[in-house]
Amino acid sequence: MSEVIATGTVASTTVSGKKAFYQISSVVSSGASVVTVAVGTTDILGLPLRVIDRGYITRAGWDNTLAEDAGTMTVAATATATTTTGDVRGTYLPSTAADGVRRLVMGIALPAIAAGPNATRVGAFGVTQA
């Protein structure tokens, strides 16, 4: 999987990618950079299954609380994946930062194309990631 992230020309501007990477094996800079480029992590979490509608998230909350987390959901990119399209399964940005101790618990309902008798790999996991 790869992604092209345009950094822009304004210093001190953070630009996050659209895809959730499990590991990063290399970073390549293209052209002359007029700003400092740093690579790091964020609290944007990749989803394990394709979510094409926010309504399929049945629950998102921290640890043993009943309160719902008011995070930001980005649904799966369903078009042919390229280095500039979003994540093919979708991502979730919690309203509070992950700290490595608390657990975000998320319930995801699956449509028939992901779990029914006519389920497909694309229906469950999205188009092939580029």
C-alpha positions, 0 to 999 in steps of 0.5 A: 500500500502506498500514499502520496501526501502533498505537504504544501509550502507553509511551515508548521502545517500538519498534513495527515494521510487518508490511509491507515498503515500497519507498518511503514517500510519507507518514505520517499520525498519527491522534488525540492522540499521548502518545509521540514518533513517529519513522519509520525503517528496519529490517533486516526484508526483504521477499521478492520472491515469495510464501512460504507455508511456511518450507520454501520457503527453501532457503538464507539466508546472507551473502556467500560463506559456507556457514553458514546465517543463523539469521534469522526468517522471517514467511510471507506473509499469505494472507487478503484484505489490509487495513491491519492484515494482514502482508506478502502475500509474507512477510518475513525478519529476518536474525540479524545487521544488514545493513551496506550492504556484505555481501550476503544470498543467499537461495534460494526454491523455488517451488510449482507455483501460482507457477511451474508450468503452472497458475501464477497471479499470486496464487500467485507474488506473493500477494493484492493488497496493501492 
